[in-house]
């Protein structure tokens, strides 16, 4: 499908969406190198494409600076129109995809960290084993993939979805607790406000959905020393297993591991709601609907493991 740019063209040559989309992507990423990584291509290739496009439309669209690309006034004047064109093109793509009614094709699922590795991945493998016509791609990444652009078809996430037209459903409550190695407890005893100055902790980065975990830990051990902050639950777990610190960890991951124990805190363990999100235009595609129903049933079967009643 060919689109015309919202710039003054003397030549009247049509521009296709790929040319226009390049401008939008470069403005979004802010540099050739970042855009090349995001698109899976090379910086010289994008530079050549940009030069050719600027020559075609007779407008300079970006100023090159050492720290990246700066959109010119001409570029800024068309970005909102490009966003509208992208939204329209994506809506067409999603609605055409929604007409598919067989269990064939690919599904991209996004999750994060331990949840994707230890919970979601086995679910998806079990589903794929039953449906040989479906290929599933799992992306474990802390980035918030855009479901409207179909960066992913299904997302599992702590916290709510902030994109338009996303249907979300809570699939589980994940209970956390304070965990330490047996050797650590032997050295420092059970935690309390009185002895918290002797404790070391490893914390998760202060992402919005993780604030409740950090706040609970700081209330529990107000004088403990934070020896490491990380964006990975697995990193926390490795530090705890090494007997170097305590951490707030999900029971599903930490409970039952040799040499680890859940510490008695005297307070309610924090719980995070896990939600599934899917764009409203694609949720009834046969293969996506089938996978949603399958994972919901799987999470129901894991309820007692993910949220133990008496940890």
C-alpha positions, 0 to 999 in steps of 0.5 A: 500500500502506498502513502503520500508524505505530508511534505511539499513534493515537486516531483509527485513521486509516491512514498511507500509506508516503509520510507515514511516509517523509517522517519518515525522509527528514527525519531522514536529511537533518537539515533541511527545506532539505537534504531539499527539495534531495534530493527535488526539492521546496520547503522550504515544501511539506515544512514543510506536509506535516510539520505536517499529519502531526504533526497527524494522528498527534498527536505532535511529531516534530521540534524546529525549530532554526536549524541544522536539525531535531532528532528528538524521542523519539517520532520516534527511537522509530519510526526503526528500524521505518521503516528496516525498512519501507523495506527491505521495500518496496524488496525488493518493488520490486526483486523485482517489477522482476526479473520484467521480461524485455524490453529496455524501460525506464530504467537509471540508472548512476552514475560519477564525474568524468573516468571518467563523462565520457570512458569511461562516457558513450560506452559508454552512448551506444553501447549505447543506440543499439543498444537504442532501447527503453532510456533511460539516465541517467548521474549523474557524482557523487562521492556513493555512491548507495544501490543498495539504494534504487535511487538507481542501478541500476549503479555504477562505483566505485574501491574496494569496495562496502559495502552489503549484497547488492551484487554487484561485479566488477572491470572494469578496472585504471586506471594513473596516472602523473606528468604535466607540461607540456613548458614546466614540465619545461623550467623545472624538469627531470625530478623527483627527491628532490633537486629536489622542493623546486622542484616544485609539485603539485595533489592530489586530496582525500584520499578513501580510494581516492585515498590511494595516489595522494597517498602515491605522489606525496609519496614521489616529491616529498617537498618539493614544494609543494601549491598546490591540492587538488581533488576533480576530475581535470579540475581537476588536468588544467587546472592541469597543462596551464596549466604551473603544477604537476604531478599524478598523472593517469590515462594514459587521460586525459592521455597523448597530449595536446598539450604534456603528457608522462608524467615518468620516475619510476623507480618503479611507477606506481600502479594503481586497480581499477575495479569495477562494482556492482549489487544482487543482486535486479536484476542479472538484469533483462534490460536491466540484464544486457544493459548489464552484459555490454556494458560488461564487453566494452567495458572489455576492449577498452579494457584497453591504453588504461586500463592501458598496459604500458610507459607 
